[in-house]
Amino acid sequence: MSHGHLDREFTEVVGLSPRVLARILRLRVLLARLDVYAPVPWPALAAELGWFDQSHFIRDFKRHTGVTPSEYVAAQRGSFTPDQAAPGFVPRR
């Protein structure tokens, strides 16, 4: 089975391409680890999870959440107290 065929079969069964699913899962791990009430080491956190540069990280983050990482943190801080914050909350624009 070729790589392309496997990708098409995966997409047909799962509904997402392997690459898109990997991005979503990586972002979910990042959001689960994120403490928005502490200084966020974005470059280190992004690199640890496999983003190779800041522009790709920000683009992926915004593509899947609709906001930039900084906007996400600001919305979390503005909407919740530390004990109420929910990982994965995506602010509305």
N, C-alpha and C positions, 0 to 999 in steps of 0.2 A: 504494500500500500504506500503510495507516495505521500509526501508531506502535505501537498495541496489537497489531496483526496481526504486525508485524515482531518485537516482543518474544515473542509466542507461538511464532512460527516458530523464532526463535533458541533459545528454551528447549527446544523439541522436538528440535532438531538437536544442540545442545551439552549439554543436560542441566542447565543453570544459566541463570538469567535474566542479561541483560546487566549489571544492577546488581550481582548477587552475584559474577559473574566479575570485574568491575572492582574490587570490594572485595578479592577474593582476590589479584589481580595487584598491587594497590597494597600490600597487606600483605607480599607476597613481596619487593617492591622494598625496603620498609622493613627487613625482616629481613636482606636481603643487605647493606644499608648499615650495619647496626647493629654497633657495636663495644662489646660488653658489658663490656670491660675498661677502658673509658674512661667518664668521666661522660657520661650520655646526655641530650642536649638534647631531651627529649620534645616540648615545645610547638613548637619550631622544626622538628624533623624531621616531626612530624605535619602542620604547616601547609604545609611544602614539598611534601608528597605529597598535599595536597588535603583534609585533614580541617579543618573550619572551627572546631571547638571540641574541647576535651579530652574531654568526655563522649562524643561520638560516636566519637572515636578509641579510647578505652578500651573502649567497648561493642563496636566492630567487632573490636578485637584479641582480646578475651575470647571473642567469638562464634566466631572461627575458630581460636583456639589452646586455649581452655579455661582460660586463666590471664590475669591482668592483665599489663601490660607490666613492672611491677616484679617480679612473681613469675617471669616469663620470664627476666629478667636475673639474678635471684638463682639460679635453677636452672642457667642456663648457667655462671655463675661457680662454682657448687658442684660441677658435674659434669665440667668440662673445664678443661684448662690453655689459655692463649691460643692455642697452636698446634694444639689439638685441636678447638676450638669449631666447630660446624657450623651455618651459617645455616639457619634453619628448624626446628631442633630444638625440639620441643614437649615440655616436661616432663609427666610423668604426675602426676595428682593422686591 
